[in-house]
Amino acid sequence: MSDYFPPPPPEQPQPEHRAPVGASPPSPWAAPAAPPGKQRTGLIVTLAVGGGLVVAGAMVALVYSLMDSVSDSIALPPARSDAPYSEPYDEEPYEEEPYEEEPSYEEPVEPVAPGPPAEGDVTVTKCTRDSLIGWPHADLRIVNRSGSPAAYIVSITFVDADGAVVSDGIATTEEVAPGASVKVRAQGSGEVAASTKCRIAEVDRHAL
């Protein structure tokens, strides 16, 4: 291997930047001048930073003014009324009214026709049961033995051979004149035995 190295290429002449006419020659100790591209970039960055600071300052001033106005509205004292002063209202003492008991309403009692007991006005003329369905009924004859017109309500019970109630029925009449007689029927319900008997349970005679 040979120790011979080729000679370096000759240096190319560099263009010289001449100073403007009338300007002082550059100092040998001054820093080299920055290229034109770098100067424009620095100017743009400076303008951007300055604009951001201006906008931030405007926002801070706006927020401060809003907070100041809100605090002034909260601390604002109530408006003074120009209405004349009026004395407090004196409430009149309450007087309790005396308690009045409400009248009680009772149903009027229908008058009972005078005369002998009403049970003697009713007679059972027939006590039987229906041959088809086996329901009992009682045929009654009512004679008004009182001295005034009256209406009747007669309750009948149907009992078996042992005396136990197996059914019941009611017969009613309209106006029956004194001394007059009417025939009515008290119908029972439910099938009963053929040996069932009819009994007068209650007779109501109402004067008309």
Order of alpha helices (4+ residues) and beta strands (2+ residues): alpha-beta-beta-beta-beta-beta-beta
